[in-house]
Amino acid sequence: MQPGRWVGLAVMFTALLGALTAPGAQAAPDEQAKLKKLTQDAADLAKAYRGEIVSLDDTMKLAKNASARLTKLKRSQIKAEQRVAMFAQTSYMGGGFDASELMLPQTDLGTYSIMSYLSSEKTQHLNSIKTLIAEQKKAAKDADAKIAKLERHIKELKAKQREVEEKLAKFGFQTPGSASGLTQRLITLRGIVMQSFPMPFGVGCLRVGDPGEHGKGRACDFMMSNGRMPDPVAKARGDALAQWCIDNADKYGIMYIIWQQRFYDMRTGAGWRMMSDRGGITANHYDHVHVSVL
């Protein structure tokens, strides 16, 4: 390869590497440390609020997913850079050719074919890096936005923490009974609900090993169908149960409910809010009303 062509390739490759480290192309170096701190803040809030905070869990999940995607793109860029560097080195060591060299009698067409292939591969990988640069910039902005949203939500919850703690203090703290694995508050609530609402598809409460409220003996799923979207009658029954829980939350110590991919947290007083898609009818609570107690 002629010196001028090698210099041109080196300049172009250096420019691409510069673009990779340009402001905005990557998230702040302390991104992982910030997420780690926010994760701890979220855990502290869940403890102060006495249980899972669905809105916080959703926001945390989105932030972590955005950060993971950015990390994956960074790794892909490093691999692409390594491939380009390899092709550049191979082309340089092989000598390279100008198109005009085809007219020279001493040109080895087999070698030229190999070098043309390498040049084509190099171009593809350079274009791949350009694409990855654009994707990484977009992913970095998305991750920054998701983390900022998480920070704001944690700040909002911290501002309400004392008010929530005072509200929860009147309910006391119950632990599950050794026989049932459920708290007395949940047993009482379950009995009243089953007396007031027909439950043709059953009720599920204790789920041993579950990291959430089911595993703590503080939640029941009141089934409105058998894993399918409920018919109008079943949906109306679920709507009625959800509203009854809202109206009687203070009386029975209800913490939050989930129904039809929406949740209502009695502690925050935010009303109905959409829940992120968890991937299915049951996971999104279309076929059952989830009720957690304090």
Secondary structure by P-SEA (a helix, b strand, c coil): ccaaaaaaaaaaaaaaaaaaaccccccccaaaaaaaaaaaaaaaaaaaaccccaaaaaaaaaaaaaaaaaaaaaaaaaaaaaaaaaaaaaaaaaccccccccccccccaaaaaaaaaaaaaaaaaaaaaaaaaaaaaaaaaaaaaaaaaaaaaaaaaaaaaaaaaaaaccccbbbbbccccccaaaaaaaaaaaaccccccccccccccccccccccccccccccccccccaaaaaaaaaaaaaaaaacccccccccccccbbbbccccccbbbbccccccccccccbbbbbcc
